[in-house]
């Protein structure tokens, strides 16, 4: 009787404790309708509470609870439970599944109290004929029309035409500047390979003379700095070689003195040996001379070794000095080859961009300049069971987390008879200016 009386109170206290924990951890964003499965990249907060009869109180399992993100494969990895497949489970289904697995894993008599709060939904994406396509935050009840408003509304055809023309013109200008910089760098590298004292630059276009002057000044500074660095390295190697030669000369002088000392001691040793044999002097004198002779010979060996090492260092320094120019020439040749390839790519890119700009200007006469509203069509791409499905939507269609909304604006073409006479005069003027 006592147990049956306490069980209802236990669940009432569990419900109160879970509600308090939710309030303490923060207010979750508005939830989707019941029965809606969790979308990939949904961020959730898991709270697990268990009644501990031995303590007479509730305990929260912080080791299991926490914030988690559902993967693109619709799985979530939990401590002790490992990867858990979400599938088509909604909030209630996932709550029951986690509680059931915890009970089986931990050997509990009753299932723990589990709650799941959605912290953040996956963003939606709006693309196509809108003013500012991109990624936008999802909220419950978001419709296609609201997502269109978030992305700045539909593009007007004339505005889209002007925007594309300005973008292509800016790209073309940037390519021209890149070509100028690349040509200046190539001229500097070729001057370094030829060993010239100055750089010969190509004459820039009249419109770019001021910009070219700054680029040419920068390349001259680099040219002088690299030449000075090469000269300093050569000077340092020459000075090192001269120093090694001077050291070898000094060692050779010491070696001559050592030979004289050895010769003198050998002569004295011969005389002393004769006197020792005749009994005219003591043997200690002979032993002292022999020790002194060994010392002189050891010193001579050290000098010979030092001279050999010095000559080896001179040979290495000479090789470094001779190879310095070759190494620099090889490096410059590699840079020249790379810069020529870059220059060819820039020229090809410029031709392509210029052709696109000409085509854009040629089509400007067919753009709707009257500013009337054009029909819009909406296509929604939605992930369902690991597959991406597309369907036509209306302005009132409610979006789901992770949806991609593609807005397409109808094109209004001018009558063919109006274009039969050729391009408009304004378009021809634009093309002539770009060609120049």
Secondary structure, 3 states (H helix, E strand, C coil): CHHHHHHHHHHHHHHHHHHHHHHHHCCCCCCCCCCCCCCCCCEEEEEEEEEECCCCEEEECCCCCEEEECCCCCEEEECCCEEEECCCCCHHHHHHHHHHHHHHHHCCCCCCEEEEEEEECCCEEEEECECCCEEECCCCCCEHHHHHHHCCCECCHHHHHHHHHHHHHHHHHHHHHHHHHHHHHHHHHHHHHHCCCCCCCCCCCHHHHHHHHHHHHHHHHHHHHHHHHHHHHHHHHHHHHHHHHHHHHHHHHHHHHHHHHHHHHHHHHHHHHHHHHHCCCCHHHHHHHHHHHHHHHHHHHHHHHHHHHHHHHHHHHHHHHHHHHHHHHHHHHHHHHHHHHHHHHHHHHHHHHHHHHHHHHHHHHHCCCCCCCCCEEEEEEEEECCEEEEEEECCCCECCCCCEEEEEECCCCCCHHHHCCCCCHHHHHHHHHHHC
